[in-house]
Amino acid sequence: MSGDQGDVWWGPAPHKADPAYRPWLVVSDSSHPFADEESIVVGLTTQRHPDSIPVPDDAWIRGGSEKRAYISPWYVTTVKDRDLDNLQGTLAESLVVEAIETLHQYTPVPGN
């Protein structure tokens, strides 16, 4: 597993009563201190929520989704590469940038 920024991988969904898997968008890059072992990811879902980012079909530069997908930029976690499997595809850089910028809106620097 490479964990390249923009890739969408299936992996475990934390905080579920029963074991569950979901697609995760990799938002970290090689500057992550443990880039060879883990990735920072945000969740994808098939449900539209406030502030979710729709993934248009043409945003998939590789792979795709059978159902309409939405990025949930507030649903962020770190996942070990060994726990990710089944590469679903890769999203366009512009959509990855939008997800990261939206995530940063939820984590403002104090005093700014």
Secondary structure, 3 states (H helix, E strand, C coil): CCCCCCEEEEEECCCCCCCCEEEEEECCCCCCCCCCCEEEEEEEECCCCCCCEEECHHHEEEECCCCCEEEEEEEEEEEEHHHCEEEEEEECHHHHHHHHHHHHHCCCCCCC
